[in-house]
Amino acid sequence: MLRILTLALTLAAPALAQSSAQRVQWVQPLAPFRILGNVHHVGSQGLSAYLVTGPQGHVLIDGGLPESAPQIAASIRALGFRLADVKYILINHSHYDHAGGLAELKRLTGARLIATAGEKPDLEAGRTLGRPELEGFPAVTVDRIVEDGEQVRLGPVTLTAIASPGHTRGGVSWLTSAGGKTVLFATSLTVAGQPLVGDRDYPQAAADFTRTFARLRRVRADVFLNFHPEFFDLAGKRRALLAGNAMAFVDPGETRRQIDRAEADFKAELARQQAAR
C-alpha cells in the first residue's frame, strides 16, 4: 500500500509542479489600462479581465483565479473607479482560472453574477462537473441566466451574449460597442483536454464546437479580445497603444483569423481522438 501511495505521489509531482508554475505565471501583475473607449483591461499578464464602464455603473467580465480577485479589485481602483459601482459580473466560462475569483469579487462589489444555464451548475458547485482533473474553486451563486442573443443593459452600456459552448457546456462570448468600434470578448475556443468522442458527461461537445465556430464567424467585430493574453498578443498591442497608437487593438480581420485557427486545431484534435478509439 505504501509503495502504491509513493508511486502515485511520484507521478503526480511533475503535474503539480507544472500547475504551480503556471499559476505563478498567470498572476504576474500588469498595470491596468484603457483599451478603447470605455473598455479597460484589469487582469494580469497571464489572465485577462475587462471592465466596461458607464455613467450608471460598470460591468466586470471574468474573475480569474481565486488569487486574482485582489489584483482585479486593485486594478479597478487604480483606474479611478469604485468597486461599489460595479453592478454586474459576467463570466466567459466556468473553469477555475476564470471562475476562481468570482465569489470574492462578488462579495467586494455587491454585483450580480450573470451566466448561462450551462455554466450555472459548475459555478454553484465550485468545480467543473465531469472534469475531475481540473481544480475546484470557491462556489458562487448565479443571479441571472442569459441565453444566446440576450442583452445585458446598464444605462448606455449594452453587452450581447453569444452562446459559445464547446470548451465548456455553457461558454459565452460578449459583444459591445466602444469608441465607435464593435468589441468581441471571445470565450476560450481551445479543446484543452475536453473529450470530443464518447464523453458521457458532455456528449455534444464536438457538435457544440462546430456550432460555436459558425456562430462567431458571423460576428463582425473590429476588436477581438480573449481571456488568455497570449492568444491575441495583448502584450504587443499594449506596447503599441502605450507608444501612441490609439487604434492598436483594432483589427477587423482578427476575429475571422482566430476562428479559422481554432477550428483547424479542433478538427485535428477531433481526428486524433477518433483515431484513438
Backbone bond lengths (Angstrom), bond angles and torsions (degrees), N, CA, C in turn:
res aa  C-N    CA-C-N  psi(-1)  N-CA   C-N-CA  omega(-1)  CA-C   N-CA-C  phi
1 M - - - 1.468 - - 1.527 110.46 -
2 L 1.341 116.26 -44.53 1.456 120.92 179.16 1.522 110.49 -62.42
3 R 1.353 115.15 -39.07 1.465 119.44 179.55 1.530 110.77 -63.51
4 I 1.337 116.96 -41.11 1.465 121.28 179.36 1.526 110.44 -64.36
5 L 1.358 115.96 -43.08 1.453 119.98 179.76 1.522 110.96 -63.80
6 T 1.335 115.79 -41.88 1.465 120.11 179.15 1.519 111.12 -62.04
7 L 1.345 116.17 -42.15 1.458 120.72 179.22 1.525 110.72 -63.61
8 A 1.324 116.13 -42.60 1.466 120.07 -179.52 1.526 111.13 -62.48
9 L 1.326 116.18 -42.37 1.455 120.12 179.33 1.521 111.56 -66.73
10 T 1.335 115.23 -37.27 1.463 119.94 178.66 1.516 111.19 -63.80
11 L 1.335 116.14 -43.19 1.459 120.33 179.96 1.524 111.74 -68.93
12 A 1.328 116.28 -33.34 1.465 120.16 -177.10 1.520 112.76 -77.73
13 A 1.334 117.24 -25.15 1.462 121.19 -173.59 1.523 113.99 -56.05
14 P 1.348 120.10 -48.20 1.469 118.73 179.69 1.518 113.14 -60.92
15 A 1.336 117.01 -39.68 1.466 120.30 179.62 1.519 110.96 -65.12
16 L 1.344 115.94 -40.96 1.457 119.51 178.87 1.519 111.20 -65.59
17 A 1.336 116.18 -40.35 1.460 120.20 178.82 1.522 110.80 -64.26
18 Q 1.338 115.61 -41.39 1.460 120.00 178.88 1.523 110.51 -64.01
19 S 1.353 116.32 -42.89 1.456 120.41 179.39 1.520 111.00 -62.35
20 S 1.337 116.27 -42.22 1.458 120.70 179.72 1.522 111.23 -64.06
21 A 1.332 116.40 -43.70 1.466 120.52 179.36 1.521 110.91 -64.17
22 Q 1.325 116.01 -38.36 1.464 120.25 179.83 1.520 110.99 -65.44
23 R 1.321 116.46 -40.98 1.467 120.18 179.31 1.521 110.52 -61.69
24 V 1.338 116.12 -42.58 1.464 119.98 179.00 1.523 110.24 -60.14
25 Q 1.328 115.67 -43.13 1.463 120.52 178.89 1.527 111.12 -65.40
26 W 1.314 116.46 -41.74 1.462 120.99 -177.94 1.524 113.05 -61.03
27 V 1.328 117.28 -36.39 1.469 119.60 -172.18 1.526 113.41 -99.52
28 Q 1.330 118.02 13.91 1.462 118.88 174.32 1.526 108.90 -58.18
29 P 1.330 117.43 129.19 1.467 119.63 -172.95 1.526 113.24 -66.27
30 L 1.309 114.92 151.09 1.461 123.07 176.80 1.523 107.68 -141.13
31 A 1.312 116.43 128.18 1.467 119.51 179.62 1.526 109.92 -61.03
32 P 1.314 117.94 133.85 1.470 120.21 -179.56 1.523 110.73 -66.48
33 F 1.319 116.09 154.58 1.463 119.58 -179.07 1.526 110.13 -156.85
34 R 1.326 114.72 158.78 1.463 120.81 177.19 1.520 108.99 -86.51
35 I 1.321 116.75 126.58 1.460 121.68 179.75 1.520 110.49 -81.94
36 L 1.320 115.62 -52.11 1.464 121.60 -176.74 1.520 108.23 -168.61
37 G 1.315 116.89 132.81 1.459 119.38 177.29 1.518 111.67 56.35
38 N 1.321 116.24 -122.39 1.466 121.12 -177.77 1.529 112.67 -102.18
39 V 1.330 117.36 20.49 1.469 122.14 178.73 1.524 109.29 -105.05
40 H 1.336 115.65 125.19 1.459 122.04 -176.24 1.530 110.31 -125.56
41 H 1.339 115.37 147.76 1.465 120.79 173.59 1.521 108.30 -94.23
42 V 1.334 116.91 124.37 1.466 121.22 -179.14 1.530 110.95 -126.46
43 G 1.326 116.81 17.95 1.455 121.03 179.97 1.516 112.05 -94.04
44 S 1.329 115.12 -161.99 1.461 122.33 -178.49 1.521 109.70 -105.71
45 Q 1.338 116.45 -173.45 1.460 119.83 178.39 1.523 111.88 -65.82
46 G 1.336 116.93 -30.21 1.456 120.23 -174.04 1.512 116.16 -107.67
47 L 1.330 117.90 -11.96 1.465 121.81 179.95 1.524 108.71 -140.57
48 S 1.308 116.35 117.83 1.463 119.99 -178.10 1.526 111.69 -85.56
49 A 1.316 115.11 143.76 1.463 123.34 168.65 1.520 105.62 -138.71
50 Y 1.314 116.19 150.93 1.466 119.87 -172.55 1.522 111.03 -129.82
51 L 1.319 114.96 144.44 1.459 121.79 175.39 1.524 107.88 -117.89
52 V 1.329 115.43 121.37 1.462 121.77 176.10 1.522 106.43 -105.23
53 T 1.319 116.74 115.38 1.459 120.53 -170.24 1.524 111.93 -101.74
54 G 1.334 114.35 156.31 1.457 120.27 179.02 1.512 110.70 -159.76
55 P 1.324 118.05 164.88 1.463 121.78 -176.82 1.522 113.90 -67.45
56 Q 1.330 117.36 -19.88 1.458 120.40 179.82 1.527 112.46 -107.48
57 G 1.312 116.21 13.44 1.456 120.48 178.55 1.515 111.04 131.48
58 H 1.332 114.50 173.60 1.455 120.69 -172.25 1.528 111.48 -123.43
59 V 1.330 114.85 160.22 1.460 122.22 178.77 1.524 108.22 -122.24
60 L 1.325 116.44 126.73 1.465 122.65 176.58 1.519 108.44 -102.50
61 I 1.328 116.31 134.15 1.461 120.72 178.89 1.516 108.73 -117.28
62 D 1.313 116.50 115.59 1.467 127.16 176.77 1.526 111.99 90.87
63 G 1.357 113.44 153.36 1.453 119.26 -177.25 1.507 115.12 -125.60
64 G 1.351 117.69 -4.24 1.452 120.01 178.76 1.514 113.17 62.04
65 L 1.319 115.68 -156.30 1.463 123.52 176.56 1.528 110.07 -78.71
66 P 1.341 117.87 168.01 1.466 118.23 174.84 1.528 112.46 -54.96
67 E 1.336 116.09 -40.06 1.465 119.62 -179.23 1.527 112.83 -75.77
68 S 1.332 117.05 -7.35 1.470 120.61 177.08 1.521 112.37 -77.51
69 A 1.325 117.40 -23.98 1.469 120.43 -172.68 1.524 113.15 -55.38
70 P 1.354 119.71 -49.95 1.466 117.70 179.08 1.522 113.06 -65.43
71 Q 1.342 117.35 -30.65 1.466 120.15 176.46 1.525 110.84 -64.53
72 I 1.330 115.76 -47.50 1.464 120.34 -179.15 1.528 110.42 -62.98
73 A 1.324 116.13 -43.44 1.468 120.08 178.83 1.527 110.93 -60.71
74 A 1.337 116.40 -43.40 1.464 120.35 179.50 1.526 111.15 -64.99
75 S 1.327 116.95 -36.81 1.465 120.53 179.56 1.525 111.23 -66.91
76 I 1.328 116.29 -39.48 1.471 119.80 177.49 1.525 109.87 -61.30
77 R 1.325 115.84 -45.55 1.470 120.00 179.28 1.528 110.87 -64.36
78 A 1.342 116.71 -39.91 1.467 120.53 -177.80 1.525 112.03 -62.33
79 L 1.314 116.57 -28.46 1.464 120.70 177.38 1.527 112.36 -80.12
80 G 1.334 116.07 -4.73 1.457 120.29 177.68 1.516 114.96 94.95
81 F 1.340 116.40 12.98 1.465 120.22 -179.05 1.526 110.52 -104.79
82 R 1.324 115.87 151.32 1.457 122.10 179.53 1.523 110.13 -90.80
83 L 1.329 115.87 138.24 1.462 119.50 177.34 1.520 111.09 -61.09
84 A 1.317 116.42 -35.44 1.469 120.39 -178.73 1.522 112.32 -65.26
85 D 1.331 117.39 -17.30 1.466 120.66 179.46 1.526 112.72 -88.29
86 V 1.329 117.13 -3.24 1.468 120.48 173.23 1.526 106.94 -79.45
87 K 1.312 117.14 111.82 1.465 121.69 -173.41 1.521 113.29 -97.20
88 Y 1.333 116.66 -29.60 1.465 120.91 -179.80 1.522 109.95 -132.16
89 I 1.321 115.40 144.76 1.461 122.23 168.91 1.520 107.15 -119.85
90 L 1.317 116.44 126.58 1.460 122.35 179.22 1.521 109.55 -107.75
91 I 1.327 115.91 147.25 1.458 119.75 175.22 1.524 109.01 -102.81
92 N 1.339 115.48 162.53 1.463 118.28 168.16 1.521 109.38 -111.40
93 H 1.337 118.10 -40.43 1.464 121.31 166.37 1.520 108.84 -160.69
94 S 1.328 115.98 168.14 1.463 119.99 -164.69 1.521 115.44 -100.98
95 H 1.324 119.75 24.68 1.458 119.90 172.45 1.526 109.85 -72.96
96 Y 1.330 115.56 159.24 1.464 120.97 -171.52 1.527 113.63 -60.91
97 D 1.346 117.80 -26.68 1.461 119.96 -178.00 1.529 112.72 -82.40
98 H 1.309 116.83 0.42 1.467 121.11 176.37 1.526 112.14 -127.17
99 A 1.321 116.45 -23.29 1.467 121.25 -179.18 1.523 112.50 -104.29
100 G 1.333 116.69 -7.72 1.462 120.17 -173.37 1.512 114.84 -60.07
101 G 1.325 117.37 -37.14 1.458 120.30 -176.67 1.511 115.00 -94.48
102 L 1.335 117.29 1.10 1.468 120.08 -173.52 1.525 113.25 -61.54
103 A 1.325 116.99 -45.28 1.467 119.66 -176.57 1.526 111.10 -60.70
104 E 1.337 116.57 -44.64 1.463 119.80 -179.36 1.526 111.21 -69.89
105 L 1.314 117.38 -39.90 1.465 119.86 178.59 1.525 111.30 -66.00
106 K 1.311 115.79 -36.05 1.462 119.36 176.19 1.530 110.20 -64.80
107 R 1.327 116.30 -40.09 1.464 120.33 178.54 1.525 110.87 -65.85
108 L 1.328 116.95 -42.67 1.462 121.20 -176.92 1.527 112.66 -68.18
109 T 1.324 116.44 -34.51 1.469 120.29 -174.12 1.523 114.22 -99.68
110 G 1.323 116.53 -26.76 1.458 120.20 -172.02 1.518 112.67 75.97
111 A 1.340 116.77 12.93 1.464 121.48 -177.16 1.519 111.76 -74.16
112 R 1.323 116.05 159.71 1.463 122.95 174.11 1.521 108.57 -89.43
113 L 1.325 115.95 137.25 1.456 121.59 -179.96 1.524 109.73 -93.17
114 I 1.328 115.82 128.14 1.462 122.13 -178.82 1.520 109.12 -115.75
115 A 1.332 116.09 130.64 1.462 121.30 -178.04 1.521 109.18 -149.13
116 T 1.315 116.16 176.58 1.463 121.58 175.27 1.523 109.78 -90.32
117 A 1.319 115.95 163.49 1.465 120.57 178.19 1.521 110.96 -62.20
118 G 1.331 116.95 -33.13 1.456 120.26 -179.41 1.509 114.13 -68.08
119 E 1.334 117.84 -25.45 1.466 121.17 -179.08 1.524 112.76 -95.37
120 K 1.308 117.75 -18.20 1.467 121.24 -175.64 1.532 113.07 -55.30
121 P 1.346 120.32 -47.13 1.469 118.90 -179.00 1.527 112.99 -60.19
122 D 1.338 117.14 -40.93 1.462 120.52 -179.89 1.525 111.16 -66.79
123 L 1.322 116.49 -45.64 1.459 120.58 -178.31 1.520 111.35 -61.49
124 E 1.322 116.52 -40.64 1.462 119.66 -176.64 1.521 112.47 -82.89
125 A 1.346 116.83 -14.92 1.469 120.68 174.00 1.521 111.44 -90.92
126 G 1.332 116.74 -20.52 1.458 120.36 -178.06 1.519 113.17 76.69
127 R 1.323 117.00 26.93 1.468 120.68 177.64 1.524 108.61 -164.99
128 T 1.330 115.16 159.72 1.455 120.23 177.63 1.515 108.47 -85.61
129 L 1.311 117.19 105.11 1.460 122.28 -176.19 1.526 110.05 -62.95
130 G 1.332 115.95 132.29 1.453 121.15 -178.35 1.513 114.05 87.17
131 R 1.335 117.93 -2.76 1.465 121.91 178.42 1.527 108.46 -128.29
132 P 1.351 117.40 71.35 1.462 120.36 -175.08 1.519 114.21 -64.05
133 E 1.338 116.97 -17.54 1.467 119.35 -179.47 1.527 112.27 -75.71
134 L 1.328 117.40 -15.21 1.458 120.99 -179.98 1.524 110.58 -87.32
135 E 1.320 115.87 145.33 1.457 120.85 -179.49 1.527 111.38 -65.91
136 G 1.330 114.27 152.73 1.449 119.77 173.58 1.518 110.62 -84.88
137 F 1.317 115.95 -178.57 1.461 121.96 -178.15 1.523 107.86 -157.59
138 P 1.338 118.68 164.73 1.465 120.10 178.84 1.530 111.29 -60.33
139 A 1.324 115.78 124.65 1.466 120.33 179.49 1.527 110.05 -62.58
140 V 1.322 115.34 149.57 1.459 120.20 -177.03 1.528 108.87 -144.56
141 T 1.322 116.46 142.05 1.462 121.74 -178.98 1.525 111.14 -82.70
142 V 1.311 115.66 132.66 1.465 121.71 176.08 1.527 108.47 -87.38
143 D 1.325 116.94 129.60 1.463 121.66 -176.65 1.523 113.78 -95.87
144 R 1.314 116.18 -23.74 1.470 119.30 -178.10 1.527 109.73 -150.12
145 I 1.311 115.90 137.88 1.465 122.45 176.90 1.529 108.97 -102.31
146 V 1.338 115.89 135.11 1.465 119.65 175.42 1.525 109.67 -118.68
147 E 1.316 114.98 152.24 1.456 122.24 176.23 1.523 109.72 -112.87
148 D 1.326 115.79 170.04 1.456 121.08 179.44 1.529 110.81 -55.25
149 G 1.324 116.11 129.34 1.459 121.47 178.71 1.511 115.18 87.18
150 E 1.324 117.49 -9.37 1.467 120.60 -179.66 1.522 109.92 -73.73
151 Q 1.323 115.79 146.62 1.456 120.92 -177.33 1.521 111.92 -107.56
152 V 1.321 114.94 142.94 1.455 122.69 170.77 1.522 105.84 -106.20
153 R 1.324 116.66 119.93 1.465 121.18 -175.85 1.524 110.24 -116.98
154 L 1.320 114.53 139.93 1.457 121.15 176.11 1.528 106.58 -146.32
155 G 1.331 115.94 92.69 1.454 119.40 -172.66 1.521 109.38 61.79
156 P 1.337 117.88 -130.08 1.463 120.52 -179.97 1.526 114.11 -78.50
157 V 1.310 117.39 -6.13 1.471 121.61 -178.73 1.528 109.57 -86.14
158 T 1.312 116.20 127.35 1.460 121.81 177.32 1.521 109.35 -131.24
159 L 1.322 116.55 129.67 1.459 122.35 173.84 1.519 108.21 -123.09
160 T 1.321 116.15 130.12 1.459 122.09 -177.75 1.519 110.07 -105.37
161 A 1.333 116.32 128.74 1.463 121.63 179.83 1.527 110.51 -77.67
162 I 1.326 115.99 134.86 1.462 122.43 174.31 1.525 107.12 -121.33
163 A 1.319 117.11 107.39 1.464 120.54 -179.66 1.526 109.44 -56.15
164 S 1.337 116.13 126.71 1.465 121.08 -175.49 1.527 111.16 -139.01
165 P 1.345 118.54 55.47 1.464 120.42 -178.77 1.524 111.79 -72.49
166 G 1.316 114.87 165.45 1.457 122.14 -179.80 1.511 108.89 138.66
167 H 1.330 116.22 -65.91 1.463 120.99 174.29 1.523 109.51 -60.28
168 T 1.330 115.83 -38.50 1.466 123.91 168.21 1.526 107.58 -140.30
169 R 1.333 115.94 169.88 1.470 120.57 -177.20 1.521 113.03 -62.72
170 G 1.317 115.86 -34.18 1.461 119.23 -172.82 1.508 114.05 -122.94
171 G 1.324 116.96 27.97 1.456 119.74 178.89 1.521 111.33 -55.17
172 V 1.327 115.89 145.50 1.462 119.66 -177.24 1.523 109.26 -143.82
173 S 1.321 115.65 137.06 1.458 122.46 172.04 1.524 107.93 -103.86
174 W 1.324 115.53 164.31 1.465 119.89 -176.80 1.518 110.35 -132.50
175 L 1.316 116.23 144.00 1.461 122.36 -178.58 1.523 108.95 -124.80
176 T 1.336 116.07 133.80 1.461 120.14 178.05 1.523 109.36 -146.18
177 S 1.313 115.74 175.99 1.464 122.08 176.27 1.516 108.34 -116.78
178 A 1.345 115.78 134.82 1.463 120.42 -179.78 1.524 109.07 -149.49
179 G 1.308 116.52 130.65 1.453 120.08 178.10 1.512 113.62 57.37
180 G 1.326 116.86 31.17 1.450 120.83 -179.35 1.515 114.47 78.41
181 K 1.323 117.23 8.93 1.461 122.31 -179.52 1.526 110.12 -121.07
182 T 1.327 116.11 154.69 1.462 121.61 175.85 1.520 108.53 -92.13
183 V 1.323 115.70 127.06 1.467 121.91 -174.99 1.523 109.71 -115.39
184 L 1.326 115.93 128.25 1.461 122.05 176.84 1.517 109.77 -107.99
185 F 1.329 116.39 123.77 1.463 122.45 171.00 1.527 105.84 -98.66
186 A 1.309 117.31 96.61 1.466 121.44 -173.45 1.519 111.27 -87.94
187 T 1.320 116.32 132.34 1.457 120.60 175.12 1.521 109.81 -68.89
188 S 1.325 117.27 174.03 1.464 121.01 179.19 1.524 110.09 -65.40
189 L 1.321 115.81 135.11 1.464 122.27 -177.30 1.519 111.73 -116.44
190 T 1.327 116.99 10.69 1.459 121.57 179.04 1.522 110.45 -89.17
191 V 1.326 116.49 155.42 1.465 120.93 177.10 1.524 110.15 -70.77
192 A 1.334 116.45 -46.34 1.470 122.43 172.19 1.527 113.75 49.10
193 G 1.328 116.26 49.39 1.457 120.04 175.56 1.509 115.49 87.13
194 Q 1.313 118.46 -4.00 1.465 121.09 179.82 1.530 110.19 -70.42
195 P 1.337 118.81 121.66 1.469 119.99 174.68 1.527 110.35 -62.09
196 L 1.320 115.82 132.08 1.463 121.25 -178.64 1.515 112.96 -105.91
197 V 1.322 116.49 -12.43 1.464 121.18 -175.71 1.524 109.29 -129.20
198 G 1.324 116.74 123.30 1.457 121.27 172.73 1.509 115.77 67.89
199 D 1.316 117.99 28.01 1.461 120.70 178.80 1.528 109.15 -87.39
200 R 1.315 117.54 116.66 1.466 120.98 -177.20 1.526 111.90 -68.25
201 D 1.333 117.16 -30.20 1.461 120.25 -178.06 1.525 112.67 -77.97
202 Y 1.321 116.45 -31.72 1.468 120.10 -178.55 1.529 108.40 -143.57
203 P 1.334 117.34 69.93 1.469 120.61 -173.93 1.520 114.14 -67.71
204 Q 1.325 117.97 -21.63 1.461 120.85 -176.47 1.523 113.03 -95.69
205 A 1.339 117.88 15.99 1.468 120.58 -175.70 1.523 112.40 -56.55
206 A 1.332 117.52 -48.38 1.468 120.28 -177.71 1.525 111.02 -63.15
207 A 1.323 116.49 -43.36 1.467 119.99 178.97 1.525 110.91 -64.22
208 D 1.333 116.35 -37.41 1.461 119.68 178.59 1.524 111.23 -65.19
209 F 1.340 116.57 -43.79 1.465 119.20 176.86 1.529 110.49 -55.45
210 T 1.322 116.42 -46.93 1.465 121.08 -177.72 1.525 111.21 -60.08
211 R 1.333 116.38 -43.70 1.469 119.94 178.76 1.533 111.31 -66.31
212 T 1.329 116.41 -37.69 1.464 120.16 179.95 1.519 111.54 -64.44
213 F 1.325 116.96 -44.10 1.467 119.29 178.47 1.529 110.47 -59.96
214 A 1.327 116.49 -43.11 1.468 120.12 179.78 1.527 111.06 -64.44
215 R 1.325 116.38 -41.29 1.467 120.60 -178.15 1.532 110.92 -66.45
216 L 1.335 116.97 -46.12 1.462 119.96 -178.10 1.526 112.06 -71.44
217 R 1.326 116.43 -26.92 1.464 119.15 178.18 1.535 111.06 -65.82
218 R 1.312 116.73 -22.21 1.468 120.12 178.52 1.530 112.64 -82.34
219 V 1.325 116.77 -11.28 1.462 120.84 -178.32 1.532 109.86 -76.09
220 R 1.310 116.38 134.18 1.463 121.54 175.51 1.526 107.93 -106.72
221 A 1.309 115.65 96.92 1.460 120.78 -176.98 1.523 110.47 -116.09
222 D 1.308 115.44 142.76 1.466 121.16 175.48 1.519 111.66 -86.99
223 V 1.334 115.76 -27.81 1.465 121.76 -177.17 1.519 108.79 -128.17
224 F 1.325 116.80 126.95 1.464 122.73 176.95 1.521 108.18 -107.09
225 L 1.329 116.57 122.27 1.460 122.36 176.14 1.518 108.80 -123.95
226 N 1.328 115.49 150.17 1.458 122.09 179.87 1.520 107.50 -138.42
227 F 1.310 117.04 175.10 1.460 120.52 -174.42 1.527 113.09 -102.98
228 H 1.340 115.99 0.26 1.463 122.40 169.41 1.524 106.54 -119.05
229 P 1.329 118.12 106.16 1.467 122.19 -170.57 1.520 115.38 -54.86
230 E 1.328 117.31 -32.38 1.461 119.11 -176.12 1.522 112.62 -66.98
231 F 1.322 117.97 -21.12 1.458 120.72 -177.38 1.531 113.05 -74.80
232 F 1.327 117.33 -18.09 1.471 118.10 -179.46 1.526 112.08 -135.63
233 D 1.334 115.99 23.86 1.471 122.95 175.45 1.520 112.21 53.49
234 L 1.319 115.66 51.35 1.461 119.57 177.30 1.523 110.91 -56.84
235 A 1.339 116.62 -42.61 1.464 119.98 -175.96 1.525 111.39 -61.29
236 G 1.337 116.90 -45.47 1.458 119.98 -179.70 1.516 112.44 -65.74
237 K 1.319 116.18 -41.28 1.467 119.75 179.40 1.527 110.78 -67.66
238 R 1.325 116.11 -36.66 1.463 119.52 178.56 1.529 110.39 -64.54
239 R 1.335 116.81 -42.19 1.466 119.56 178.02 1.532 110.41 -59.75
240 A 1.327 116.24 -43.85 1.466 120.03 179.26 1.525 111.23 -63.78
241 L 1.331 116.13 -39.33 1.464 120.99 178.84 1.522 110.44 -62.53
242 L 1.332 116.45 -47.55 1.460 120.76 -178.12 1.524 111.68 -68.65
243 A 1.342 116.29 -22.26 1.468 120.44 177.65 1.522 112.21 -81.89
244 G 1.332 116.44 -3.92 1.452 119.34 174.79 1.510 116.72 118.81
245 N 1.344 117.64 -2.13 1.464 120.63 178.77 1.525 109.45 -87.48
246 A 1.321 116.74 96.38 1.465 121.12 -176.14 1.517 112.77 -65.11
247 M 1.334 117.37 -19.81 1.462 121.98 -178.68 1.535 111.52 -104.51
248 A 1.312 117.21 25.65 1.467 121.32 -174.73 1.524 113.27 -58.48
249 F 1.323 117.56 -31.02 1.463 121.04 -177.46 1.535 112.67 -92.97
250 V 1.318 116.99 -3.13 1.466 120.65 -177.24 1.527 110.09 -85.99
251 D 1.327 115.88 118.94 1.467 122.36 179.10 1.528 107.58 -156.68
252 P 1.327 118.10 91.32 1.464 121.06 -175.35 1.524 114.64 -59.70
253 G 1.319 118.16 -19.56 1.461 119.98 -179.78 1.513 114.76 -91.05
254 E 1.336 117.19 -6.75 1.463 118.67 -172.55 1.521 113.21 -69.28
255 T 1.317 117.84 -38.25 1.466 119.12 -179.17 1.519 110.77 -57.28
256 R 1.323 117.55 -47.18 1.467 120.90 179.41 1.536 110.92 -61.66
257 R 1.331 117.48 -41.50 1.473 119.97 179.64 1.521 110.94 -64.79
258 Q 1.320 116.67 -41.84 1.459 120.48 -179.85 1.525 110.84 -64.48
259 I 1.313 117.54 -42.37 1.465 121.14 179.35 1.520 110.11 -65.21
260 D 1.324 116.99 -43.68 1.465 120.44 179.58 1.526 110.85 -59.68
261 R 1.317 116.39 -44.45 1.467 120.23 -179.33 1.524 111.04 -65.70
262 A 1.336 116.34 -45.72 1.464 120.19 -179.22 1.523 111.13 -63.66
263 E 1.332 117.12 -39.99 1.461 119.98 -179.35 1.527 111.25 -67.79
264 A 1.319 117.23 -38.06 1.464 120.30 177.51 1.524 110.64 -63.67
265 D 1.328 117.02 -42.93 1.467 120.89 177.83 1.526 110.67 -63.88
266 F 1.335 116.44 -41.20 1.465 121.10 178.38 1.524 110.91 -61.10
267 K 1.319 117.76 -46.84 1.464 121.00 -178.59 1.521 111.43 -62.82
268 A 1.323 116.86 -37.80 1.464 120.28 177.91 1.523 110.76 -65.79
269 E 1.327 116.70 -41.42 1.461 120.09 179.82 1.521 111.07 -70.41
270 L 1.322 117.82 -38.06 1.462 120.97 176.76 1.525 110.19 -61.21
271 A 1.318 117.42 -44.72 1.464 121.05 178.72 1.521 110.85 -62.56
272 R 1.330 116.69 -39.42 1.467 120.20 179.05 1.521 111.17 -63.34
273 Q 1.347 116.20 -45.25 1.464 119.81 -179.46 1.528 111.25 -67.20
274 Q 1.321 117.45 -37.41 1.466 120.34 178.28 1.525 110.73 -65.35
275 A 1.319 116.95 -40.05 1.465 121.03 -179.41 1.519 111.89 -69.07
276 A 1.335 116.31 -26.37 1.465 120.60 -176.84 1.515 113.00 -81.27
277 R 1.329 117.94 -9.94 1.467 120.56 -177.85 1.525 111.62 -80.19
